[in-house]
Each structure stands twice: as C-alpha cells, then as structure tokens.
C-alpha cells in the first residue's frame, strides 16, 4: 500500500504526461505542414507519452491508499 504522498506524486506525473503528450502531438500537427518528418516524430512521440499517462491512470485506480 503506497503512502498518500507517493500517490499524489503519481497523480501529478500522470497529468504531466497526458497534457505534455497532447501538447507535443498538437505541436507535431502544426509542424507537419513545414517539416513532415519532424512533425511525425512529435505526433508519434506525443501520442505515446499521452498513452503512458492513460495507462498510469489504470495503475493508479488499482492502488489502494493507506489513509
């Protein structure tokens, strides 16, 4: 059973990954017009980072707090 402060850190990490990944994805979409290769790297990378954040939500849901 993780400590509540560790759960808080995990929640913060989850949202940083999700929003950071989505920002990278949107940046890649806007960059794709001028540099298609670089844009695709940002799109795929951002999508993967956001997906990792979504998976961590499932992990967080299975953890129980020690409160």
C-alpha positions in Angstrom: 0.0 0.0 0.0 1.6 3.2 -1.1 1.8 6.3 1.1 -0.6 9.2 0.2 2.3 11.4 -0.8 3.5 8.8 -3.3 0.0 8.6 -4.8 0.0 12.4 -5.1 3.3 12.3 -7.0 1.9 9.6 -9.2 -1.2 11.7 -10.0 1.0 14.7 -10.8 3.1 12.6 -13.1 0.0 11.2 -14.8 -1.3 14.6 -15.7 2.1 16.0 -16.8 2.5 13.0 -19.1 -1.1 13.4 -20.6 -1.0 17.1 -21.1 2.6 17.2 -22.2 2.0 14.4 -24.7 -1.1 16.1 -26.1 0.8 19.4 -26.4 3.6 17.6 -28.3 1.0 15.9 -30.5 -0.6 19.3 -31.4 2.8 20.8 -32.0 3.6 18.0 -34.3 0.4 18.5 -36.2 1.2 22.2 -36.7 4.8 21.4 -37.6 3.9 18.7 -40.1 3.0 21.3 -42.8 6.5 22.6 -43.0 8.6 19.7 -41.8 6.7 16.4 -42.3 9.4 14.2 -40.8 9.8 16.2 -37.7 6.1 16.7 -37.3 5.5 12.9 -37.5 8.2 12.4 -34.8 6.3 14.8 -32.5 2.9 13.3 -33.3 4.0 9.7 -32.6 6.1 10.7 -29.5 3.3 12.8 -28.0 0.7 10.1 -28.6 3.0 7.6 -26.9 3.6 9.8 -23.9 -0.1 10.5 -23.5 -0.8 6.8 -23.8 1.7 6.1 -21.0 -0.2 8.6 -18.8 -3.5 6.9 -19.6 -2.1 3.5 -18.7 -0.8 5.0 -15.4 -4.4 6.1 -14.6 -5.4 2.4 -14.7 -2.4 1.6 -12.5 -3.5 4.3 -10.1 -7.0 3.0 -10.0 -5.8 -0.4 -8.8 -3.7 1.0 -5.9 -5.2 1.5 -2.5 -4.3 4.3 -0.2 -3.0 3.8 3.3 -5.1 6.7 4.7 
